[in-house]
Amino acid sequence: MFRKSTAYTFLVSAVLLCVLLAVFRPIPQFNYDFETFFPQNDEDLDFYQNFKSQFENDNDYLLVALGNETGELLSPGFLTKATSIQDEIQRFNQVDTVISILNLEQPIIGIFGLRSRKVLDWSDDNSLGKTSSNLDQYSSQLISKDGNALLLWIKNEQNISKSDGDSLYSSIKSVFKKHGIQPLAVAGKIQTQGDFIKLMQNEFGLFFGGSILLMLLLLVLIFRSWWGVIIPLLVLIIGVAWAFGLLILLGKPLDVMSIMQPTIFMIVGLSALIHFFTHFIKKLKEGDEKGAAIRAVFKELVVPVWLTVLTTALGFISLYFTTIPALQDFGWTTGLGVLVMFFAVISLAPGLLYLIPIRIPKSLQEAEKLTLLLKIFSWQLKHKKSIRLSFLGITLLCIALGSTLKINGYLLDNLPIDHPIRHDFEYFDMQFGGSNPLEIYISVGEKANSLLDYNVLVELGKVEAKIHELFGEGQAISPLTLVKSINQAQNQGDVKAFQLPSRGQRQRMDKWIDKVIEESDAKVLSADQKSGRISARAPDLGSLKMTTLRAELTEFARQEINPDLLQVRWTGTAYLIDKGHKSVTLQMAKGLGVAFLLVGVIVGFLFRSWRISFLVLIPNFIPLIWMLGLMYFLGIEFKLTTAILFTVAFGIAVDDSIHFMSRLKHELVLGKNLIYALKRTFLETGKAIVLTTIVLTAGFGLLIFSQFGVTHFTGLLISASMIFALLADLMLLPLLLLPLKKMWEKKFKK
């Protein structure tokens, strides 16, 4: 396969493939949808899908805070300009409705029937003074807590597409620009997705270019020859192009997880090339002819390199067995890209080595100084017990510290603390009761006919009071809100009457209920009035605290609410995302379990021994435990985007063990005893393992500079895990193999 004619055939085929890729260039699509972090095959997700079809999405809205930079908020000029803005936005096709204090009307029931009056009337000074004095009812809802901003609650059409959302948000921004008003804060799905994707596009190009420069620098330092730089660089760039070309042709859009893929593909490819090239240079220095050296190197190393690439790919692909779509997509696409990179290495590198003149520079012709590795190996043999105890002690400490880590995630985890989107969401959390949707499904019990029954409303009032106690000042909207507004209407709009009426008053409002429900924009009640929703907003408190608060409300309902009258159930996008974070331990266990099984089977097949398979897993399990300790010291919490890194780190870290064990098997097959075989393996493979660790650490370390949290933590934690894996493979693995000396020698002698 690696003779000159075959290598040239593969090279020509690869060139033709590159030409086709350039001619029929696939166009990448960027996408960000936080709903891909919902756990699938989950009864709560199925319930929410039915909930949406009955009522509406709880996140298809845009919050806009408007303030008057030149004067008071309630000045007639500013209110008129703000109303013009609202009217223009309302006319957009993708806008369902716009709710604000500017267009809010209050029902009034008098002797002539039902009529409406504006909550805020600025037609003259007298009307403005009279109506503005009653706005305390809307503080933290439609008017900011400090009284300096009013809220436009823009409800866009349901399930709006990414392109339509971008277009709508651009149109809304143009309206503000036209009127010369800059919103104090903006928060919502169409804004966040658009800004996320712009940041993703910038970082994708930045890290792709940064990865190329980093690989170039590493190649110069490692090989110190022009061919040792040009050939790997060509292979890596073409491999990345093939990988992304295939993924795009398969219809996979690029998302927030895709930012790190160019770096992953490149460092995996470079790690493979380092093993091939260092062995190739060694053969040339020993006097082998170039063609013979190429054939010998690729024939000898293609299987162990393939196994290391396969285990890396399987480490990613194992994420497909989680229940989170974002992790599943990242897993199979990255695993497939890693395999494509290996194909690029095998199909391009041999042909390029044959084609390009090779000359070993004087700096590489000098005899290698392996005295440091030899000293380390000798020192290991003299301090076996202390080394084993040290690894055991550190591992136990990390287990103890890691067990104290909390599972906690935030909606905007992926953004840096100082990002403008974070500031806007924090503004709504402080001034308007929150920016995240809070949804509770309610239904009647066996002894009630409607959610509007008086006894049910009493129970509903208890639930709303508890929500107010737990989640802050934001007003909840529910069927009880409709009844309170009718009671206020029967009392000529008196603010004090916005409360649950007496039983007799409730009976007298029956003739008005259907009309008020019909005219209301709030979709809080089903047609048969047997089910509904409590809809509110809450600050982004993190999944840990929100889970505690939700559990407290659930326990309150269990103890204090009569289930025969009213039943409550949590639902909504925020609840599902928090549930995804809460399942992080299960997701990590699934991914690691599959990865352990696959790697164990591969190593067991390679050496025909389950004991060897178990021993190889130990030094690759230790870096994962040490990562727990590092997370503790750095204050990094468990969440979906950090939990998956354990599976990824294991899939990459096991590569060095497989290279070590493959070389050891080769030495033992030649008839050497275990001690001498370990020594030769340590010296021969140790250098390549150190170099690949440097490449991996530097490559993933580049990701630390990302503004996205998932990318930043990937770079930080996996870089550290590579260093931990190097220590475990070179310092611990040989000592674990020594007790099996008789078994090894008997096995290979036979």
N, C-alpha and C positions, 0 to 999 in steps of 0.2 A: 504493500500500500504506500510505503514511503520512499520507493525508488524514484529516480528523477522523472521518468516519463509519467508515472502516476501523479506525482506531486505537481507537475506542470499542467496535467489535465484538470486537477482540482483547482489550480490557480486560474486557468482560463475560464473555467465554469464560474468561479467566484467573481471574476471581472465582468462577465456577461450579466450575472445577477445584479452587480452594482449598477451597470448601465440601465438595466430594466427598472431598477429602483429609482434611478435619476429621471428616467423618461416618464414613468408612471408614478410620479412622486405622491405618496399618500399625505394627505393634509391632516395634521393632528387637531383634535378637538379637546378643549379644556372644559372640565366640569367640576363643580363642587356641590354635593348634596349631602347635608348632614343626616338625612334620613337613611343613608347607607350604613350608618352606625347603629341602626335599630337591630336588635336580635331577631333573627328569622325563626320560622317554625315555632312561634311563641303565641300562646293564647291571648296575651295582652295586645300583641300586634294585630291579630285577627279581630279582636274586639274593637280596637281603634279604627280599623278600616271600615267596619260597620258603623261605628260612631260618626266617622266623617261623611259617609253616604247619607246618614240621617240628619246630620246638622251641618257642619262645615269644618274645613281645616282650621286648626287653632293657630297656625303660623303664617297664613297668607295675609299679612298686613305690614304696613310701614308706619312707624311712629315718627312724627316730625314735631320738634319743639320750636315755636316761633317766639322771639322776643323783640321788643322795640328798642333799638339801639339809641334812638334819638329822643326818647321821652318815656312817658308812662305806658304801661301795657294797654290800659283801657282808654287810650285817647281815640277819639272818633276817626281821625285820619288813618292811624295804624290799623284799626279794626276794619275799616272799609277796604284798605289795601289787602289785608289778610283774607277778607271775604272774596275779593276778586281772584286771589290765588286759589282759594278753595274751590270756587266755581269752575275755574279753568281745569283744575285737576279732576274734578268730578266728571267733566265731559270726555275724558279719555276712555277709549273703548274697553281697556283692560281694568278699569276701576269700577268696582261694585258700588261702593258708597264711601263718603268721607264724613266722619263724625267729629264735631268740635263744638265748643261753646258758642261758636258763631252762628251755627244753623240749628242748634238744639232748641226744640220747642217743647213746651210743657202743657200737658192736657189740663183743661179746666172744665169742670162739670157744674153747670148752673141751671137755672130754671128753664133756659132755652136749649138745653142739651149740651153736647160735647163740643168744645172749641179748643183752640190751641193758642198759646201766646209765646213769644220769644223769651227764652231764659235771659238773654242779654240784649237789650234794646238801646242803641246809641243814636237813634233818630234825632233826639234833642237832649240837652243837658239834663232836664228833669227826668226823662225816661232812663238815661244812663245812670244817674245817681240812684234812682229807685231800684233798678234791676241789679246793679253791680253790688249792692249791699247784701244780696242774698246768694252770693256765689260761694260762700264757705262750704256749701254742700258738695261742690265739685272740686275742692282742693285735693291735690294728689291724684286726681282723675283726669279732668280736662284742663285744669289750671295747676301749674307747678306749686309745690309746697311753699316756696318763697314768694310766690305771686308775681314772678318776673317773666313767665312764659305761658303760652297756651298750647294745647296739644291738637295736632291734626292726626286723627286716626284714620289712615287711608287703607281701606279693605280692598285689595285687588282681587281679580277673578280667581276662582279656585283652581289649584294645580297648574298655575301658570308656568309655561315653559321657560327654560333658561334664556333663550333669545328674546322672547316677549317680555320677560322680567327686566332684562338689560335695557330694552327699548323704552319700557315704561319708566324706569328709574331715570334714564337720560332725559326723557320728556319732562318729568317732574322737576329735575334740577334746572332745566331751561326756563321753566315758569318762574322759579325763584330768582334766577339771574335776570330775567326780563323785568321783574318788579323791584330789583335792587335790594332784596332781602336775603340774608344769609342765615339759614336755620342754626339755632344754638346746638342742636344735636339731631341725628337721624339714626334710626335703628330698625331693622327689619330684614326679612328674608331676601328680597330682591336687591337690597343694598349690600348685604353681607356677602352673598354669593358672588356678586360682581366684583367687589373689592378683593375677595379671596382669590378669584381667578386672575386678576391683574397681578397680584403679588406672586401667585404660582407661576405665571408666565415669566415674570422677571427673574424669579429664583431658578426656574428650570434652565433658562439660558445662562444664568450666572454660574450655576454649579456644573453645567456641561462644559462651559469654557474653563472654569476653575479646575475641573477634573483633568482636562487635557493638559493644562499647564503643569499640574502636579505630577501627572504621569511622566511628562517630558523631563521634569527635574529629577525624578527618581531614576528614570532610565539613564540619564547622564551620570548620576552618582554611582549607579550599580555597574553599568557595563562600560562606560567611558570609551565608547567607540561610536562612530556615526551610524554604522549598520545596526548596532545594538540599541540605537534610539529610533531610527527610521522604521525598521521592520516591525517592532512591537507597537509603535504608535499607529502605523497604518492598520495593523491587525485590530487594534482596540477601537479605532474610529469606525472602521467598517463593521466590526462586530456590533457596536452600539447602534449603528444605522440599520443593520439587519434586524436587530432585536425590536427596535421601536417601529420599523416598517412593518414587521409581522404583526405586532400588537395593534397597530392602527388599522391594518387591513382586516384584522379580526373584529374590528368595531369597538375596540376598547378606548374610551376617552381618557385623557390624562387628568389625574386628580391630585389632591394634596399629597398622597403617598408616592406619586410618580416622580416627585422632585428628586428623591434620593436614588432613583433607579440608574441614571447614567453613571453615577459614582460607583454603585454596587457592581454593575456590569463590567466597568473598567478595572476595578481592583481585583475582581475574580479572574478576569482574563489575564491581567498582569501577573497575578500569583501563579497561574499555570505557566505562563511564558518564562517566568523566572526559573522554575524547576527545569524546564526544557533547556533554556539558554545556559544556565550555570553548568549543567551536565555536558552540554555541547562544547562549551569553552574548555572544560576539563578534558574532554576527549581530544580536542585539537592540541592542547598543551602536552598531552601524552604522545603526540606524534601521529594520530589517526588522520587519514585523508578525509577531506570535507564530506564527500558523499557517504563514505562509510560511517563517519561520525553522525551525520543526520539520520541515517537509517537505524543505527544502533540506539541513539538517544530516544527517538520517537517510538521505536519498537519496545524499548525497555520501560519507558515511562508512560506510554499512552494509557495503560490500564490503571495504574495508581492515580494519575492525574484525572482520568475519567471518573474514578470512584470519588475523588475529592470534590470534583464539580457536581457529580450526581448527589452526594450527600448535602452539599450546599443548596442545590436546587430543591431537594426533598425537604430541607429545613424550611424553605419558603412555601413550598407546595403544601406542607402539612397545615399551614394556616387555612387552607380550604376547608378543613374539617371543623373550623369554628362555626359559629352561627351568625357572624357579623359580615354582611356583604362587602363592606369596605376592606376588611381584613382578607376575606376570601379572594377578592379581585387582586389585591396587592400580592397575595401569596402565589397564585397560579401565574400571574403575568411576570413577576420577578423570577420565579423558578423557570419558566419557559425562556425568558431572556438570558438567564445564566447558561442554559443548555445551548442556545443559539450562539452565545459567545464562545463556548467550547468548540462548536462546529466551525466557527470562524478561525479559531486558533489552529485547528487541525488541517483545515483546507487551505489556509493562506501561508502559515509560517514555513512549512517545509519547502514549498515552491519558491518563496522569496529567499530563503537561505541558499537554495541551489542557484537562483538567478543572480543574486547580488554577490560581488566579490567580497570574500571574508578575509580580514587580516586581524590577527590578535595584537592589540597594542602592547607596548612594552610594559605598561603598568599592570596588565593582566598576565603577562608571560612570566613574571616573577613567581617564585615558589610561594604557595599560600602559607600563611603563618596561622597554624591551627593550635598554637600553644595555649591560647586562652581557653578554647573549648576543651583541650586535653586536661588543663589544670582543673577546670570545672568538673569534668567527669571523674577525675581522680579524687577531688574533694568530696564528691557525692558518695563515692564508695566508702570513704572513711567516716562519713557522718550520716549514714543511712537512718539511724534511729532518730536523730535530732531533726532531720528534714521531714520525716514522716510525722513526727509529733507536731512540728511547726504547722504543716499543712492541716493536720487534724484540729489543732487549736484555733487557727484562723477561721477554718470552716465552721466549727461549732459556734464561735463568736458571731460570725455573719448570720448563721441560722437564728441565733437568739435576737440579734438586732433586726433582722429581716422580718421576724414574726411580729414586730411592733409596727410595721408599716401599715398605713391606712389606705383604703381604696377610696379615691376621691377624684372626680373629674368635673371640669367646668365646660360650659357651652363654647366659650372662646379660648379654650386651652391652647389652641394652635397658634394664637397670635401673641406677639410680645406685649409686655405689660404697658409700654408706652405707646402702643398703636392707637391711632385716632378712633378706630371702631370700638376699642375697649372703653375709651373715654366717653363716647356717646352712650354706650350701654350703661355705664356707671352713672351717667347723668340721669337717665330715666329710672334707674334703681333708686336714686336719692330723691328725685323730685316728683316722680309720678308713680311710685309704688312698685316699680319693677318693669323689666323689659321682656321677661320670659313668660310664655303662656302657662297658665295653671288650669287644668281641666279636671272636672269631676263629673262622672255620669251619675245621674239620680233617676230612680224609678219608684213607683208606688209599691207598697207591700200588699199582702193578701187582704187586709182589712181597709183598703182605701181604693177609691175609684178614680181619683185625679190628683195630680200634684198641686192643684189649686184648692183642694179640700182644706178646711181650716186647720184640722189637727195635723195634717201633713205640713202645712206652712209653719206651724209652731216648731215642728221638728227641724224643718229646713232652716229656720231662724237660729236654732242652736248650732247647726253645722256652720253657718256663715259667721257666727260670732267666734267660733273656734278657729276658723280660717283667718279671721281678722287678728286674733290673738297670736297665732303662730307665724303668719307670713307678712304681717305689716299692715300699712294703712290703705293699700289699694282696695277700691270698691269691687266687690264681686257682683256679677250680673247673673241673675237666675230667674226662675218663675216668681220667686218672692219679690224681686225688683219690680216686676210688672204690677203686682198687687200693691206694693208700697206707693208706686207712682199714681195708681188710680185713687188710693186713699188721699194722697196729696192733692189730686185733682178735685176730689169731693170737698176738700177744705180750702178751695180757692188758691191753691198753690202754696200754702203755708209750709215752710221748710220743716217745721216741727212735726208735720203730719206725714213725713216720709218714713213710715214705720208700719209694722203689722197692725191692721185695724182690729177692732173688737169683733167678736163673732157676728154680732148683728150688723155691723157696718160691712163686714165681708159679704154677707148675704145680699145686702142692698146693691152691691156693685156687680152682680151677675150680668145685668143687661149691658154693661159697658165692657166686659172682659174681652169678648170676641173682637170688638172693633179696635180696642187698644192693641191686642195681639197682632191683628192684621196690619196695623199701621206701624208697628214697632220694627226697627232694624235688627233688633237682637233676636237671634235664632236660638232660643233657650228652651223651647217647649215643642214636643212632638204633636202631630195632628190630633192624636187621641188623648193628649194631655196625661198620658200614663208614664212618660219618660221625658227627661230633659237634661240640662247641664248647668253646672255652676262654672262660670268662666271668669277668670281673674288673671292678674299678672303678678309675678313675684320677682324679687331680685335673684341674680345668679349666685346662689349660696353654695354651690358645689354639691355633687351627688351624695357626699357623706352626710352633710347636714340636712339636705332635702329628704333623704331616705329616712332619717330620724324623725323629721317633722311629719312626713307622710304617715309613718308608722304610728305616731302619736295621735294624728287625726283619725286614723283607722281604728285605733283602740278606743278613742273617745266615742266614735260612732257605735262601736260594738257594745259599749257599756251604757251610754246615755241616750241613744236613739232607738226608738221602737221599730224593729225591723218589719213589723206588721203594717206600719204606716209608710216608712221611708227606708230605702236602701241606697247606699252610696258605693261608688267604685272609682278608683283612680284610673285616668287614661291621659292621652295627650302626648305630643312629641317630646316635651321635656321629661316626662315620666319614662318614656321608652328609652331615651338616651341615658338617663340615670340608671335604668335597669341594665342597659348594656355595660356601663362601668361596673355595676355591682356584680355582674357575671364574669368579671375579669379573671378571677381565679379559675373558674371552669374553662374559660376560653384558653388560658395559658396551659392548663393541664391537658386539654385536648390536643393542642398543637405540640407540646413537648412529648406527650405520650406517643403520638404517631411518629414523631421524629426519632425518639429513642428506639422504637420498634423497628423502623426502617433501617436505621444505622446499625443496630444490633444484628439484624439479619444479614446486612451487607458484610460486616466484619466477620461474623460467624461463618458466612459462606467462603470468605477469602481465606480464613485460617482453619476452617473445619473444627472449631472448638467454641463451645458456649462460654467456657471459663475465660478465654482470651477476649471474647466479645464483651463480657462483663467488665474485665479489667480496663479495656480501652474506653469504656463509657465513664469510668470513675474520674480520670483527669479532665474529661470534658463536661462533667457535671459540676465540678468544683468552681470553674469560672462563673457559672450561673449563680451559685450560692454567694460567691464573693461580690457579684453585682448587687445582691440584696444589701450587703453591708455598705457598699458604696452609695446606694440610693439612700440609706439611712443617714450617712454622714453628710450627704449633699442636700438632704431634705426633699428628695424626689418621691412623690406619692405614686401609688399604683393607679393605673387607669388603662384603658384599652390600648392606647398608643405606646405605653411603656411595657405592658405585659407581653406584647408580641415580640419584643426584642429578645426575650429569653430563647424563644424558638429559633429566631434568626441567628443569634449568637452561637447557639449550639450547632446549627447546620454549618456555619463557617469555621468554628473552632475545631471541629472534628477532622477537618482536612489535614492539619499538621500531624495528628495521631495516625491517620491512614498512611501518610507519606513515611512516617517513622516506622510503622509496623511493616509496610511493604518492603522498605529497605532492609529491615531486620530479617524478614523472611528470605530475601535474596542472599544475604550473608550466611544465614544458617543452611540454606540449600547448598552452598559451596562447601559445607562441611566444617565450618568454624564453630568453636564452642560458644556458649551464650555470652560470657563476659567479653570475649574478643569481638563477637558479632555486635554486641551493644556498643562497644567502643567505636568500631568502624561506622556504625549507623549514626552515632552521636556526632562524629567528626564530619562525615560526608553529608548527612541530611540536616544536621544542626545549622549549618550556614544558610541553606535554602529556607529553612523554617524561620530563622531570624530575619532574613530579607523579606520573606512574604509577610511576616508580622509587621515589619516596618511599613511595608506598602499598605497593608490593611489598616493599620493604626492611622497612618497619614491620610489615607483616602477617606475613611469614616470621620477622622478628625476634621476634615474640611467641612463636614455637615454641621459642625458645632456653630458655625457662623450664620446658619439659617435663622430667619425670623419666625419660622413655623416651629411650634413646640415639638411636634412629632419628629421633625427632621433634626432639630437640635439635640433632643434626647437620644435619638438613634446614633448620631455621631459620637456623643459623649460616652454613652454606656457601652456601645459595641467596641469603640476604640479601647476602652478599659478592659473589656472582656478578652480582647485579642492579646493584651499583655498578660492577663491572668492565664490564658490558655497556653501561652509560650512558656511561662514558668511551670505550669503543670505538666506539659509534654516533655520538657527537657530536664526538669528537676525531680518530678515524681514518677512519671511513667516508667523509666528504666528501673527504679527501685521496686515498683510493683511487679515487674516481670522477673526479678531475680529469684524469688522463692519458687518459681516454676522451672528452675534450671533443668532438673532431671526430666521433666515432662517435655520441655522444648527439645532437648537434645535427643531424647528417645524418639520423639515424633518425627524429626527431620532426618535422623539416622535411618529410621525405617523407610 
